[in-house]
Amino acid sequence: MFDLINGLPVHPLVVHAVVVLLPLAVLGTIALAVRPRWRVTFGPLLVGIAAVATVLVPVATSSGEALEERVGNPGEHAELGEQLLWFAIPLLVLALVMVVLARRSAAGKPAPGPSWLTTVVAVLAVVAALATAVQVYRVGDSGAKAVWGDRVSASAPR
């Protein structure tokens, strides 16, 4: 199912969606953590982007496994790619909690728990965002090395 579309591997197609959406979710999470006023307005959009990115991560890993059967083991890239979901899920959950707390507050409902809960969630969301950004870089870098490492030289041809 996650192997080919029109004779092309699905993996690079899905990976490009993850590579765009997950860093966008990272930046959005940081922006909303720093600017609480934006949480009600832009929060649902952020949660939607993070949710789509999170759903696409297993599609990328499944399609990567199908591609691996065709071209061989990509080494470290596969291992790092498998771990990415465990970075995307906390990012999604913390962004969602941050937005839900802000929307409750905007609706005049008291925040559940202590008054500092919103701040702690925002700080944890930033930590999760930064960790996710690092992992996306690691996965992408290892994938680029697996694909291009032996095909591109450091010096230009003469």
Secondary structure as UniProt FT lines:
FT   STRAND          4..5
FT   TURN            6..7
FT   STRAND          8..9
FT   HELIX           10..34
FT   TURN            36..37
FT   HELIX           38..71
FT   HELIX           76..106
FT   TURN            107..108
FT   TURN            115..116
FT   HELIX           117..148
FT   TURN            149..151
//
